[in-house]
């Protein structure tokens, strides 16, 4: 669906879920004085840690079939970042 390989999708699924709950806890801690505001995020942190670890163990035993060839369309869709080109575009110099 996103155009990424299965390994990349698995990694993003675990990383995103882990960071989202921790970020929610941090925001609740910084902006709300009441401890009750932190509880949902704290529970979410524990839940995401358990489910993320469980998924990682399960996915470890489900092999990923390697692609037969490198998908060049990803490079065309998402070209590498080129700071010089961006800088020239921002200041108005055309190439």
N, CA, C and O atoms as a CHARMM CRD file, in Angstrom:
* protein
*
  380
    1    1 UNK  N      0.82600  -1.19400   0.00000 PROA 1      0.00000
    2    1 UNK  CA     0.00000   0.00000   0.00000 PROA 1      0.00000
    3    1 UNK  C      0.87100   1.25900   0.00000 PROA 1      0.00000
    4    1 UNK  O      0.57400   2.20500  -0.73100 PROA 1      0.00000
    5    2 UNK  N      1.93700   1.29200   0.80100 PROA 2      0.00000
    6    2 UNK  CA     2.76500   2.48600   0.86500 PROA 2      0.00000
    7    2 UNK  C      3.89900   2.45800  -0.13600 PROA 2      0.00000
    8    2 UNK  O      4.55900   3.47400  -0.35400 PROA 2      0.00000
    9    3 UNK  N      4.13500   1.31600  -0.74400 PROA 3      0.00000
   10    3 UNK  CA     5.22600   1.19800  -1.69900 PROA 3      0.00000
   11    3 UNK  C      6.52000   0.73600  -1.07000 PROA 3      0.00000
   12    3 UNK  O      7.51500   0.55800  -1.77300 PROA 3      0.00000
   13    4 UNK  N      6.53500   0.53600   0.24000 PROA 4      0.00000
   14    4 UNK  CA     7.72700   0.05000   0.91900 PROA 4      0.00000
   15    4 UNK  C      7.67600  -1.46000   1.02100 PROA 4      0.00000
   16    4 UNK  O      6.61300  -2.06900   0.89400 PROA 4      0.00000
   17    5 UNK  N      8.83900  -2.06100   1.25200 PROA 5      0.00000
   18    5 UNK  CA     8.91900  -3.50100   1.41300 PROA 5      0.00000
   19    5 UNK  C      8.35800  -3.93900   2.75700 PROA 5      0.00000
   20    5 UNK  O      8.07600  -3.11500   3.62800 PROA 5      0.00000
   21    6 UNK  N      8.20200  -5.23600   2.91000 PROA 6      0.00000
   22    6 UNK  CA     7.60400  -5.77600   4.13200 PROA 6      0.00000
   23    6 UNK  C      8.47800  -5.52100   5.35700 PROA 6      0.00000
   24    6 UNK  O      7.95700  -5.24100   6.43700 PROA 6      0.00000
   25    7 UNK  N      9.78100  -5.61200   5.20600 PROA 7      0.00000
   26    7 UNK  CA    10.68200  -5.37400   6.33100 PROA 7      0.00000
   27    7 UNK  C     10.55000  -3.93100   6.81400 PROA 7      0.00000
   28    7 UNK  O     10.47600  -3.68400   8.01700 PROA 7      0.00000
   29    8 UNK  N     10.52000  -2.99100   5.89300 PROA 8      0.00000
   30    8 UNK  CA    10.38000  -1.58300   6.24700 PROA 8      0.00000
   31    8 UNK  C      9.03700  -1.31900   6.90600 PROA 8      0.00000
   32    8 UNK  O      8.96000  -0.57600   7.88400 PROA 8      0.00000
   33    9 UNK  N      7.98200  -1.91900   6.38100 PROA 9      0.00000
   34    9 UNK  CA     6.64800  -1.72800   6.96100 PROA 9      0.00000
   35    9 UNK  C      6.56800  -2.29100   8.37200 PROA 9      0.00000
   36    9 UNK  O      5.96500  -1.67400   9.25000 PROA 9      0.00000
   37   10 UNK  N      7.16100  -3.44100   8.59800 PROA 10     0.00000
   38   10 UNK  CA     7.16300  -4.02300   9.94300 PROA 10     0.00000
   39   10 UNK  C      7.90700  -3.11800  10.91900 PROA 10     0.00000
   40   10 UNK  O      7.44500  -2.87900  12.03500 PROA 10     0.00000
   41   11 UNK  N      9.05900  -2.61900  10.49100 PROA 11     0.00000
   42   11 UNK  CA     9.85900  -1.74500  11.34800 PROA 11     0.00000
   43   11 UNK  C      9.10000  -0.46400  11.68300 PROA 11     0.00000
   44   11 UNK  O      9.08300  -0.03000  12.83400 PROA 11     0.00000
   45   12 UNK  N      8.47500   0.13400  10.67700 PROA 12     0.00000
   46   12 UNK  CA     7.72700   1.36700  10.92400 PROA 12     0.00000
   47   12 UNK  C      6.53000   1.12300  11.83300 PROA 12     0.00000
   48   12 UNK  O      6.19800   1.98600  12.64600 PROA 12     0.00000
   49   13 UNK  N      5.87700  -0.02300  11.71800 PROA 13     0.00000
   50   13 UNK  CA     4.73100  -0.32900  12.57100 PROA 13     0.00000
   51   13 UNK  C      5.13200  -0.38900  14.03800 PROA 13     0.00000
   52   13 UNK  O      4.44300   0.16000  14.89700 PROA 13     0.00000
   53   14 UNK  N      6.23200  -1.04800  14.32100 PROA 14     0.00000
   54   14 UNK  CA     6.69100  -1.16500  15.71300 PROA 14     0.00000
   55   14 UNK  C      7.18700   0.18100  16.22400 PROA 14     0.00000
   56   14 UNK  O      6.81200   0.59800  17.32000 PROA 14     0.00000
   57   15 UNK  N      8.01200   0.85700  15.46100 PROA 15     0.00000
   58   15 UNK  CA     8.59100   2.12200  15.91400 PROA 15     0.00000
   59   15 UNK  C      7.53200   3.20000  16.11900 PROA 15     0.00000
   60   15 UNK  O      7.57500   3.92600  17.11100 PROA 15     0.00000
   61   16 UNK  N      6.59300   3.31000  15.20200 PROA 16     0.00000
   62   16 UNK  CA     5.55900   4.34200  15.31300 PROA 16     0.00000
   63   16 UNK  C      4.68000   4.11700  16.52800 PROA 16     0.00000
   64   16 UNK  O      4.37600   5.06400  17.25300 PROA 16     0.00000
   65   17 UNK  N      4.27300   2.89600  16.76000 PROA 17     0.00000
   66   17 UNK  CA     3.40100   2.63300  17.90500 PROA 17     0.00000
   67   17 UNK  C      4.12600   2.88200  19.21800 PROA 17     0.00000
   68   17 UNK  O      3.52800   3.38600  20.16800 PROA 17     0.00000
   69   18 UNK  N      5.39700   2.53800  19.28300 PROA 18     0.00000
   70   18 UNK  CA     6.16000   2.74100  20.51000 PROA 18     0.00000
   71   18 UNK  C      6.36600   4.23100  20.78400 PROA 18     0.00000
   72   18 UNK  O      6.23400   4.66700  21.92800 PROA 18     0.00000
   73   19 UNK  N      6.67900   4.99800  19.78300 PROA 19     0.00000
   74   19 UNK  CA     6.96300   6.41600  19.97500 PROA 19     0.00000
   75   19 UNK  C      5.69900   7.21600  20.25000 PROA 19     0.00000
   76   19 UNK  O      5.74200   8.17000  21.02700 PROA 19     0.00000
   77   20 UNK  N      4.58400   6.86200  19.64300 PROA 20     0.00000
   78   20 UNK  CA     3.35000   7.62200  19.81900 PROA 20     0.00000
   79   20 UNK  C      2.88300   7.60500  21.26400 PROA 20     0.00000
   80   20 UNK  O      2.50600   8.64600  21.80200 PROA 20     0.00000
   81   21 UNK  N      2.90100   6.45800  21.89300 PROA 21     0.00000
   82   21 UNK  CA     2.43600   6.37500  23.27300 PROA 21     0.00000
   83   21 UNK  C      3.38800   7.08500  24.22400 PROA 21     0.00000
   84   21 UNK  O      2.94500   7.73200  25.17300 PROA 21     0.00000
   85   22 UNK  N      4.67500   6.97400  23.98500 PROA 22     0.00000
   86   22 UNK  CA     5.65200   7.66600  24.83800 PROA 22     0.00000
   87   22 UNK  C      5.54000   9.17700  24.66300 PROA 22     0.00000
   88   22 UNK  O      5.67600   9.92200  25.63400 PROA 22     0.00000
   89   23 UNK  N      5.29600   9.63300  23.45300 PROA 23     0.00000
   90   23 UNK  CA     5.13000  11.06100  23.19300 PROA 23     0.00000
   91   23 UNK  C      3.87700  11.59100  23.89100 PROA 23     0.00000
   92   23 UNK  O      3.88700  12.69800  24.43000 PROA 23     0.00000
   93   24 UNK  N      2.80000  10.80400  23.88100 PROA 24     0.00000
   94   24 UNK  CA     1.57500  11.20000  24.58200 PROA 24     0.00000
   95   24 UNK  C      1.80000  11.34500  26.07300 PROA 24     0.00000
   96   24 UNK  O      1.28700  12.27400  26.69800 PROA 24     0.00000
   97   25 UNK  N      2.57000  10.42200  26.64700 PROA 25     0.00000
   98   25 UNK  CA     2.88400  10.50400  28.07200 PROA 25     0.00000
   99   25 UNK  C      3.70000  11.75500  28.36400 PROA 25     0.00000
  100   25 UNK  O      3.44000  12.45000  29.34600 PROA 25     0.00000
  101   26 UNK  N      4.67800  12.04700  27.52400 PROA 26     0.00000
  102   26 UNK  CA     5.51700  13.22000  27.72200 PROA 26     0.00000
  103   26 UNK  C      4.69300  14.50600  27.63700 PROA 26     0.00000
  104   26 UNK  O      4.87000  15.41100  28.45300 PROA 26     0.00000
  105   27 UNK  N      3.79900  14.59000  26.65800 PROA 27     0.00000
  106   27 UNK  CA     2.94600  15.77800  26.53300 PROA 27     0.00000
  107   27 UNK  C      2.03700  15.94400  27.74000 PROA 27     0.00000
  108   27 UNK  O      1.87000  17.05700  28.23800 PROA 27     0.00000
  109   28 UNK  N      1.44700  14.85500  28.21700 PROA 28     0.00000
  110   28 UNK  CA     0.57800  14.93200  29.39000 PROA 28     0.00000
  111   28 UNK  C      1.37800  15.36500  30.62000 PROA 28     0.00000
  112   28 UNK  O      0.88300  16.13100  31.44800 PROA 28     0.00000
  113   29 UNK  N      2.58900  14.88400  30.73400 PROA 29     0.00000
  114   29 UNK  CA     3.43300  15.24000  31.87700 PROA 29     0.00000
  115   29 UNK  C      3.80900  16.71700  31.84400 PROA 29     0.00000
  116   29 UNK  O      3.84100  17.37000  32.88700 PROA 29     0.00000
  117   30 UNK  N      4.09300  17.24800  30.66200 PROA 30     0.00000
  118   30 UNK  CA     4.52900  18.63600  30.54800 PROA 30     0.00000
  119   30 UNK  C      3.39100  19.64400  30.68200 PROA 30     0.00000
  120   30 UNK  O      3.58300  20.72200  31.24600 PROA 30     0.00000
  121   31 UNK  N      2.21300  19.30400  30.17200 PROA 31     0.00000
  122   31 UNK  CA     1.15900  20.30900  30.05500 PROA 31     0.00000
  123   31 UNK  C      0.00700  20.16200  31.04500 PROA 31     0.00000
  124   31 UNK  O     -0.82500  21.06300  31.14900 PROA 31     0.00000
  125   32 UNK  N     -0.05900  19.06900  31.76000 PROA 32     0.00000
  126   32 UNK  CA    -1.14800  18.87600  32.71600 PROA 32     0.00000
  127   32 UNK  C     -0.56000  18.58700  34.08400 PROA 32     0.00000
  128   32 UNK  O      0.28200  17.70100  34.23100 PROA 32     0.00000
  129   33 UNK  N     -0.99900  19.32800  35.07600 PROA 33     0.00000
  130   33 UNK  CA    -0.49400  19.13000  36.41900 PROA 33     0.00000
  131   33 UNK  C     -1.09000  17.92900  37.11700 PROA 33     0.00000
  132   33 UNK  O     -0.47500  17.35600  38.01600 PROA 33     0.00000
  133   34 UNK  N     -2.29000  17.54700  36.70500 PROA 34     0.00000
  134   34 UNK  CA    -2.99400  16.44000  37.35000 PROA 34     0.00000
  135   34 UNK  C     -2.39600  15.10200  36.91500 PROA 34     0.00000
  136   34 UNK  O     -2.20000  14.85700  35.72500 PROA 34     0.00000
  137   35 UNK  N     -2.11300  14.24800  37.88300 PROA 35     0.00000
  138   35 UNK  CA    -1.53900  12.93600  37.56400 PROA 35     0.00000
  139   35 UNK  C     -2.52000  12.03700  36.81000 PROA 35     0.00000
  140   35 UNK  O     -2.10600  11.14200  36.07200 PROA 35     0.00000
  141   36 UNK  N     -3.80600  12.27500  36.99400 PROA 36     0.00000
  142   36 UNK  CA    -4.80900  11.45200  36.31400 PROA 36     0.00000
  143   36 UNK  C     -4.74400  11.62600  34.79200 PROA 36     0.00000
  144   36 UNK  O     -5.13800  10.72800  34.04800 PROA 36     0.00000
  145   37 UNK  N     -4.25200  12.76700  34.33500 PROA 37     0.00000
  146   37 UNK  CA    -4.13000  13.00500  32.88800 PROA 37     0.00000
  147   37 UNK  C     -3.03800  12.13900  32.27300 PROA 37     0.00000
  148   37 UNK  O     -3.04800  11.88700  31.06800 PROA 37     0.00000
  149   38 UNK  N     -2.10400  11.68500  33.09000 PROA 38     0.00000
  150   38 UNK  CA    -0.99400  10.87800  32.57800 PROA 38     0.00000
  151   38 UNK  C     -1.32600   9.39000  32.50900 PROA 38     0.00000
  152   38 UNK  O     -0.63700   8.63700  31.82200 PROA 38     0.00000
  153   39 UNK  N     -2.36000   8.96300  33.20500 PROA 39     0.00000
  154   39 UNK  CA    -2.66700   7.53300  33.31300 PROA 39     0.00000
  155   39 UNK  C     -2.93900   6.87200  31.95600 PROA 39     0.00000
  156   39 UNK  O     -2.34100   5.83500  31.66700 PROA 39     0.00000
  157   40 UNK  N     -3.82200   7.43500  31.10900 PROA 40     0.00000
  158   40 UNK  CA    -4.06700   6.75100  29.82200 PROA 40     0.00000
  159   40 UNK  C     -2.79900   6.56000  28.98900 PROA 40     0.00000
  160   40 UNK  O     -2.59500   5.50300  28.39200 PROA 40     0.00000
  161   41 UNK  N     -1.95800   7.57900  28.95300 PROA 41     0.00000
  162   41 UNK  CA    -0.72300   7.45200  28.18300 PROA 41     0.00000
  163   41 UNK  C      0.24300   6.46200  28.83100 PROA 41     0.00000
  164   41 UNK  O      0.93800   5.72400  28.13300 PROA 41     0.00000
  165   42 UNK  N      0.28700   6.44500  30.15900 PROA 42     0.00000
  166   42 UNK  CA     1.17200   5.49900  30.84900 PROA 42     0.00000
  167   42 UNK  C      0.74100   4.06100  30.58500 PROA 42     0.00000
  168   42 UNK  O      1.57600   3.18300  30.36700 PROA 42     0.00000
  169   43 UNK  N     -0.57300   3.82700  30.60700 PROA 43     0.00000
  170   43 UNK  CA    -1.08900   2.49100  30.29600 PROA 43     0.00000
  171   43 UNK  C     -0.77500   2.14600  28.84100 PROA 43     0.00000
  172   43 UNK  O     -0.42900   1.00800  28.52300 PROA 43     0.00000
  173   44 UNK  N     -0.90000   3.13600  27.96900 PROA 44     0.00000
  174   44 UNK  CA    -0.60800   2.91900  26.55600 PROA 44     0.00000
  175   44 UNK  C      0.86300   2.58700  26.33000 PROA 44     0.00000
  176   44 UNK  O      1.18800   1.75600  25.48100 PROA 44     0.00000
  177   45 UNK  N      1.75000   3.22900  27.08100 PROA 45     0.00000
  178   45 UNK  CA     3.18400   2.94500  26.95900 PROA 45     0.00000
  179   45 UNK  C      3.45700   1.48300  27.28700 PROA 45     0.00000
  180   45 UNK  O      4.18500   0.80300  26.56300 PROA 45     0.00000
  181   46 UNK  N      2.87300   1.00500  28.37800 PROA 46     0.00000
  182   46 UNK  CA     3.07400  -0.39200  28.77800 PROA 46     0.00000
  183   46 UNK  C      2.46400  -1.33200  27.74400 PROA 46     0.00000
  184   46 UNK  O      3.08600  -2.32000  27.35500 PROA 46     0.00000
  185   47 UNK  N      1.24800  -1.02500  27.30200 PROA 47     0.00000
  186   47 UNK  CA     0.56500  -1.87000  26.31600 PROA 47     0.00000
  187   47 UNK  C      1.34800  -1.93200  25.01100 PROA 47     0.00000
  188   47 UNK  O      1.52200  -3.01200  24.44500 PROA 47     0.00000
  189   48 UNK  N      1.82300  -0.78700  24.52700 PROA 48     0.00000
  190   48 UNK  CA     2.56900  -0.76800  23.26600 PROA 48     0.00000
  191   48 UNK  C      3.90900  -1.48700  23.39900 PROA 48     0.00000
  192   48 UNK  O      4.37600  -2.10900  22.44500 PROA 48     0.00000
  193   49 UNK  N      4.52700  -1.40500  24.57100 PROA 49     0.00000
  194   49 UNK  CA     5.78300  -2.12700  24.77400 PROA 49     0.00000
  195   49 UNK  C      5.54500  -3.63600  24.70700 PROA 49     0.00000
  196   49 UNK  O      6.32800  -4.37200  24.10700 PROA 49     0.00000
  197   50 UNK  N      4.46100  -4.08100  25.32500 PROA 50     0.00000
  198   50 UNK  CA     4.14900  -5.51500  25.29300 PROA 50     0.00000
  199   50 UNK  C      3.75800  -5.98400  23.90100 PROA 50     0.00000
  200   50 UNK  O      4.25100  -7.01100  23.43400 PROA 50     0.00000
  201   51 UNK  N      2.87800  -5.24700  23.23200 PROA 51     0.00000
  202   51 UNK  CA     2.44700  -5.66900  21.89100 PROA 51     0.00000
  203   51 UNK  C      3.58400  -5.53300  20.88100 PROA 51     0.00000
  204   51 UNK  O      3.71100  -6.36700  19.98500 PROA 51     0.00000
  205   52 UNK  N      4.41100  -4.49500  21.01000 PROA 52     0.00000
  206   52 UNK  CA     5.54900  -4.33900  20.09700 PROA 52     0.00000
  207   52 UNK  C      6.54200  -5.47000  20.24300 PROA 52     0.00000
  208   52 UNK  O      7.03500  -6.00900  19.25200 PROA 52     0.00000
  209   53 UNK  N      6.83600  -5.83000  21.48700 PROA 53     0.00000
  210   53 UNK  CA     7.76200  -6.93900  21.72400 PROA 53     0.00000
  211   53 UNK  C      7.17400  -8.25500  21.22500 PROA 53     0.00000
  212   53 UNK  O      7.88400  -9.08000  20.65100 PROA 53     0.00000
  213   54 UNK  N      5.87400  -8.44800  21.44500 PROA 54     0.00000
  214   54 UNK  CA     5.20500  -9.66700  20.98200 PROA 54     0.00000
  215   54 UNK  C      5.23400  -9.75000  19.45200 PROA 54     0.00000
  216   54 UNK  O      5.54300 -10.79800  18.88500 PROA 54     0.00000
  217   55 UNK  N      4.91100  -8.64200  18.79800 PROA 55     0.00000
  218   55 UNK  CA     4.95000  -8.62500  17.32700 PROA 55     0.00000
  219   55 UNK  C      6.35700  -8.90200  16.80900 PROA 55     0.00000
  220   55 UNK  O      6.52500  -9.63000  15.83100 PROA 55     0.00000
  221   56 UNK  N      7.35300  -8.33500  17.44700 PROA 56     0.00000
  222   56 UNK  CA     8.73100  -8.56200  17.01200 PROA 56     0.00000
  223   56 UNK  C      9.10800 -10.04000  17.12200 PROA 56     0.00000
  224   56 UNK  O      9.77200 -10.58100  16.23800 PROA 56     0.00000
  225   57 UNK  N      8.68300 -10.69100  18.21100 PROA 57     0.00000
  226   57 UNK  CA     8.97700 -12.12000  18.37400 PROA 57     0.00000
  227   57 UNK  C      8.21700 -12.93800  17.34000 PROA 57     0.00000
  228   57 UNK  O      8.78300 -13.85900  16.75000 PROA 57     0.00000
  229   58 UNK  N      6.95200 -12.62100  17.11000 PROA 58     0.00000
  230   58 UNK  CA     6.14900 -13.36500  16.12300 PROA 58     0.00000
  231   58 UNK  C      6.73400 -13.16900  14.72400 PROA 58     0.00000
  232   58 UNK  O      6.92700 -14.13300  13.98300 PROA 58     0.00000
  233   59 UNK  N      7.01500 -11.90600  14.36800 PROA 59     0.00000
  234   59 UNK  CA     7.52600 -11.62800  13.02600 PROA 59     0.00000
  235   59 UNK  C      8.92300 -12.19800  12.81500 PROA 59     0.00000
  236   59 UNK  O      9.34300 -12.40800  11.67700 PROA 59     0.00000
  237   60 UNK  N      9.64000 -12.44900  13.89800 PROA 60     0.00000
  238   60 UNK  CA    10.96900 -13.04800  13.76100 PROA 60     0.00000
  239   60 UNK  C     10.87400 -14.43100  13.12400 PROA 60     0.00000
  240   60 UNK  O     11.76800 -14.84200  12.38500 PROA 60     0.00000
  241   61 UNK  N      9.80000 -15.13900  13.41100 PROA 61     0.00000
  242   61 UNK  CA     9.65000 -16.50200  12.90400 PROA 61     0.00000
  243   61 UNK  C      8.81800 -16.58600  11.62900 PROA 61     0.00000
  244   61 UNK  O      8.60400 -17.68100  11.11000 PROA 61     0.00000
  245   62 UNK  N      8.35800 -15.48100  11.12700 PROA 62     0.00000
  246   62 UNK  CA     7.65100 -15.44900   9.84000 PROA 62     0.00000
  247   62 UNK  C      8.62400 -14.86100   8.82200 PROA 62     0.00000
  248   62 UNK  O      8.87600 -13.65600   8.83300 PROA 62     0.00000
  249   63 UNK  N      9.16800 -15.69200   7.95100 PROA 63     0.00000
  250   63 UNK  CA    10.19400 -15.18700   7.02200 PROA 63     0.00000
  251   63 UNK  C      9.61800 -14.20000   6.01300 PROA 63     0.00000
  252   63 UNK  O      8.45800 -14.29300   5.61200 PROA 63     0.00000
  253   64 UNK  N     10.45000 -13.27200   5.62300 PROA 64     0.00000
  254   64 UNK  CA    10.09800 -12.29500   4.60200 PROA 64     0.00000
  255   64 UNK  C     10.77300 -12.73400   3.31600 PROA 64     0.00000
  256   64 UNK  O     11.98700 -12.93600   3.27800 PROA 64     0.00000
  257   65 UNK  N      9.98900 -12.87900   2.27400 PROA 65     0.00000
  258   65 UNK  CA    10.58600 -13.27000   0.99600 PROA 65     0.00000
  259   65 UNK  C     11.28700 -12.05900   0.39500 PROA 65     0.00000
  260   65 UNK  O     10.67600 -11.00000   0.25300 PROA 65     0.00000
  261   66 UNK  N     12.54400 -12.19900   0.04500 PROA 66     0.00000
  262   66 UNK  CA    13.26200 -11.05200  -0.52200 PROA 66     0.00000
  263   66 UNK  C     12.72500 -10.71800  -1.91200 PROA 66     0.00000
  264   66 UNK  O     12.31200 -11.61300  -2.65000 PROA 66     0.00000
  265   67 UNK  N     12.72800  -9.45500  -2.26500 PROA 67     0.00000
  266   67 UNK  CA    12.25400  -9.08500  -3.60700 PROA 67     0.00000
  267   67 UNK  C     13.20000  -9.64100  -4.66700 PROA 67     0.00000
  268   67 UNK  O     14.40100  -9.78300  -4.43700 PROA 67     0.00000
  269   68 UNK  N     12.63600  -9.95200  -5.82900 PROA 68     0.00000
  270   68 UNK  CA    13.44500 -10.52200  -6.90300 PROA 68     0.00000
  271   68 UNK  C     14.38700  -9.48600  -7.51000 PROA 68     0.00000
  272   68 UNK  O     15.47900  -9.81800  -7.97000 PROA 68     0.00000
  273   69 UNK  N     13.95300  -8.23600  -7.50600 PROA 69     0.00000
  274   69 UNK  CA    14.81000  -7.17000  -8.01600 PROA 69     0.00000
  275   69 UNK  C     14.53700  -5.90500  -7.21200 PROA 69     0.00000
  276   69 UNK  O     13.48200  -5.76200  -6.59300 PROA 69     0.00000
  277   70 UNK  N     15.49100  -5.00300  -7.23000 PROA 70     0.00000
  278   70 UNK  CA    15.34400  -3.74500  -6.50600 PROA 70     0.00000
  279   70 UNK  C     14.28200  -2.89700  -7.18500 PROA 70     0.00000
  280   70 UNK  O     14.30900  -2.71000  -8.40200 PROA 70     0.00000
  281   71 UNK  N     13.36900  -2.39600  -6.41100 PROA 71     0.00000
  282   71 UNK  CA    12.27400  -1.58200  -6.95200 PROA 71     0.00000
  283   71 UNK  C     12.75700  -0.15100  -7.15400 PROA 71     0.00000
  284   71 UNK  O     12.83500   0.61800  -6.19600 PROA 71     0.00000
  285   72 UNK  N     13.07800   0.20800  -8.38400 PROA 72     0.00000
  286   72 UNK  CA    13.58700   1.54200  -8.68900 PROA 72     0.00000
  287   72 UNK  C     12.50700   2.60700  -8.57100 PROA 72     0.00000
  288   72 UNK  O     12.82600   3.79300  -8.47600 PROA 72     0.00000
  289   73 UNK  N     11.24100   2.21500  -8.57500 PROA 73     0.00000
  290   73 UNK  CA    10.18300   3.21800  -8.50600 PROA 73     0.00000
  291   73 UNK  C     10.20300   3.95800  -7.16500 PROA 73     0.00000
  292   73 UNK  O      9.76800   5.10800  -7.09100 PROA 73     0.00000
  293   74 UNK  N     10.70400   3.31200  -6.10500 PROA 74     0.00000
  294   74 UNK  CA    10.80200   3.99200  -4.81300 PROA 74     0.00000
  295   74 UNK  C     11.79700   5.14000  -4.87300 PROA 74     0.00000
  296   74 UNK  O     11.56600   6.19400  -4.28000 PROA 74     0.00000
  297   75 UNK  N     12.89700   4.94600  -5.58300 PROA 75     0.00000
  298   75 UNK  CA    13.89100   6.00200  -5.71900 PROA 75     0.00000
  299   75 UNK  C     13.30100   7.16100  -6.51000 PROA 75     0.00000
  300   75 UNK  O     13.59400   8.32300  -6.22700 PROA 75     0.00000
  301   76 UNK  N     12.47600   6.85000  -7.49500 PROA 76     0.00000
  302   76 UNK  CA    11.84300   7.90300  -8.28100 PROA 76     0.00000
  303   76 UNK  C     10.76100   8.61500  -7.47000 PROA 76     0.00000
  304   76 UNK  O     10.61500   9.83400  -7.57000 PROA 76     0.00000
  305   77 UNK  N      9.99800   7.86300  -6.66500 PROA 77     0.00000
  306   77 UNK  CA     8.95300   8.47100  -5.83500 PROA 77     0.00000
  307   77 UNK  C      9.54100   9.30900  -4.71300 PROA 77     0.00000
  308   77 UNK  O      9.07700  10.41600  -4.44100 PROA 77     0.00000
  309   78 UNK  N     10.55900   8.77600  -4.06800 PROA 78     0.00000
  310   78 UNK  CA    11.17100   9.41800  -2.91100 PROA 78     0.00000
  311   78 UNK  C     12.66000   9.62400  -3.17600 PROA 78     0.00000
  312   78 UNK  O     13.48600   8.84600  -2.69800 PROA 78     0.00000
  313   79 UNK  N     13.01100  10.66700  -3.93600 PROA 79     0.00000
  314   79 UNK  CA    14.42800  10.87200  -4.25900 PROA 79     0.00000
  315   79 UNK  C     15.22400  11.23300  -3.01400 PROA 79     0.00000
  316   79 UNK  O     14.66200  11.75100  -2.04900 PROA 79     0.00000
  317   80 UNK  N     16.52900  10.96500  -3.02600 PROA 80     0.00000
  318   80 UNK  CA    17.36500  11.30800  -1.87400 PROA 80     0.00000
  319   80 UNK  C     17.36500  12.82000  -1.63700 PROA 80     0.00000
  320   80 UNK  O     17.24200  13.60900  -2.57500 PROA 80     0.00000
  321   81 UNK  N     17.50300  13.19900  -0.39100 PROA 81     0.00000
  322   81 UNK  CA    17.51900  14.61000  -0.02600 PROA 81     0.00000
  323   81 UNK  C     18.79200  15.26400  -0.52000 PROA 81     0.00000
  324   81 UNK  O     19.89200  14.76400  -0.28500 PROA 81     0.00000
  325   82 UNK  N     18.63400  16.39700  -1.21400 PROA 82     0.00000
  326   82 UNK  CA    19.78100  17.13400  -1.73800 PROA 82     0.00000
  327   82 UNK  C     19.70600  18.57600  -1.22400 PROA 82     0.00000
  328   82 UNK  O     19.00300  19.40700  -1.79800 PROA 82     0.00000
  329   83 UNK  N     20.43400  18.86600  -0.14200 PROA 83     0.00000
  330   83 UNK  CA    20.32800  20.19300   0.46500 PROA 83     0.00000
  331   83 UNK  C     20.73900  21.33600  -0.46700 PROA 83     0.00000
  332   83 UNK  O     20.13300  22.40600  -0.41600 PROA 83     0.00000
  333   84 UNK  N     21.74800  21.13800  -1.31000 PROA 84     0.00000
  334   84 UNK  CA    22.17700  22.20800  -2.21500 PROA 84     0.00000
  335   84 UNK  C     21.06700  22.57200  -3.19500 PROA 84     0.00000
  336   84 UNK  O     20.83700  23.74800  -3.47300 PROA 84     0.00000
  337   85 UNK  N     20.39200  21.57000  -3.70700 PROA 85     0.00000
  338   85 UNK  CA    19.30900  21.79800  -4.66100 PROA 85     0.00000
  339   85 UNK  C     18.15300  22.53400  -3.98100 PROA 85     0.00000
  340   85 UNK  O     17.56400  23.44100  -4.56900 PROA 85     0.00000
  341   86 UNK  N     17.83200  22.15100  -2.76100 PROA 86     0.00000
  342   86 UNK  CA    16.76500  22.80800  -2.01500 PROA 86     0.00000
  343   86 UNK  C     17.13100  24.26100  -1.72400 PROA 86     0.00000
  344   86 UNK  O     16.29100  25.15000  -1.86300 PROA 86     0.00000
  345   87 UNK  N     18.37500  24.50900  -1.32400 PROA 87     0.00000
  346   87 UNK  CA    18.82400  25.86400  -1.02100 PROA 87     0.00000
  347   87 UNK  C     18.71100  26.75600  -2.24800 PROA 87     0.00000
  348   87 UNK  O     18.24400  27.89000  -2.15300 PROA 87     0.00000
  349   88 UNK  N     19.13900  26.24600  -3.40400 PROA 88     0.00000
  350   88 UNK  CA    19.04700  27.01800  -4.64300 PROA 88     0.00000
  351   88 UNK  C     17.60600  27.32700  -4.98000 PROA 88     0.00000
  352   88 UNK  O     17.29800  28.42000  -5.45500 PROA 88     0.00000
  353   89 UNK  N     16.71500  26.36800  -4.73800 PROA 89     0.00000
  354   89 UNK  CA    15.30300  26.57100  -5.02600 PROA 89     0.00000
  355   89 UNK  C     14.71600  27.63100  -4.09300 PROA 89     0.00000
  356   89 UNK  O     13.89100  28.44200  -4.51400 PROA 89     0.00000
  357   90 UNK  N     15.14100  27.62300  -2.82700 PROA 90     0.00000
  358   90 UNK  CA    14.62300  28.57900  -1.84900 PROA 90     0.00000
  359   90 UNK  C     15.06400  29.99900  -2.14100 PROA 90     0.00000
  360   90 UNK  O     14.28900  30.93600  -1.95300 PROA 90     0.00000
  361   91 UNK  N     16.29500  30.17500  -2.59800 PROA 91     0.00000
  362   91 UNK  CA    16.76600  31.53900  -2.86400 PROA 91     0.00000
  363   91 UNK  C     16.43400  31.99300  -4.28300 PROA 91     0.00000
  364   91 UNK  O     16.71900  33.13300  -4.64900 PROA 91     0.00000
  365   92 UNK  N     15.84000  31.12400  -5.07600 PROA 92     0.00000
  366   92 UNK  CA    15.33800  31.52600  -6.37800 PROA 92     0.00000
  367   92 UNK  C     16.25200  31.30200  -7.54300 PROA 92     0.00000
  368   92 UNK  O     15.94600  31.76200  -8.64300 PROA 92     0.00000
  369   93 UNK  N     17.35300  30.62700  -7.36800 PROA 93     0.00000
  370   93 UNK  CA    18.23700  30.33600  -8.48700 PROA 93     0.00000
  371   93 UNK  C     17.76100  29.07300  -9.18200 PROA 93     0.00000
  372   93 UNK  O     17.61500  28.03000  -8.54400 PROA 93     0.00000
  373   94 UNK  N     17.52000  29.15600 -10.47100 PROA 94     0.00000
  374   94 UNK  CA    17.10600  27.98700 -11.23700 PROA 94     0.00000
  375   94 UNK  C     18.34000  27.25600 -11.73900 PROA 94     0.00000
  376   94 UNK  O     19.38900  27.85200 -11.98600 PROA 94     0.00000
  377   95 UNK  N     18.18400  25.95400 -11.88100 PROA 95     0.00000
  378   95 UNK  CA    19.30100  25.16400 -12.39800 PROA 95     0.00000
  379   95 UNK  C     19.24300  25.08000 -13.89300 PROA 95     0.00000
  380   95 UNK  O     20.10400  24.45400 -14.51000 PROA 95     0.00000
